[in-house]
């Protein structure tokens, strides 16, 4: 390796000045390390597209209760946030339960299958709900 500096003393002096300059630029001594050559991922924007369907049942519920059929993976806080933020519903309580899909049979070919599992969300609102949104008349 060729260098322009002839003496070892000048080389050590240059090295010390470079170390002092690095301490000036980064006083805590932390050096950033490059972990990989990959590009950083772009900012992701979530698009909410959950399926919610209003369920009408012959079973009598309270005056402030509405039932929804929703995606199986949604939790109670997510259901509450979804209904509050998108539809502005004043919600007091959310109850859920999962239901297995029905067993179906084809009598001609003697084959069977099961329909898709689903989740029912029972939502209690702060105000009364019209009966046409609750009961299957």
C-alpha positions, 0 to 999 in steps of 0.5 A: 500500500502506497501512501503520500506520508513518509513517516510513521509519526505523521501517519499516527497524527493523521489517524488521531485527528480522524478519530477526534473528528469522528468523536466530534460528529458522533459524540456517543460513539455509536456507529450505524451499521449496514445490515443488508443491501435490500431496499427498505419496504415502502409504507403500507396502507391497510385497506379495510374490507371485512364482511359484515352482514346484518342478521335477523333472527326470530329469537327475541333480543333486547331493544338495543341489540343488533346481530351481525355475521362477520369474519371469523378472525375479527376480535371484539375490539376490532369489531367495536372499532370497525363499527364506530369508525366507519358507521359512527355507531355508539356501542356499549358492549360486543359479544361474539361466538363462533359457529361451525358450518353445516354438514352437507350431503349429496345423496346421489354421489354420497359425498359430504362437505362442510360449509364455511365456519362463521362468527356472530357478533351481538352488539349492544347500542346506546339507543333503541333499534327499530324492530325491522333491523332485529327480528325476522318478520 
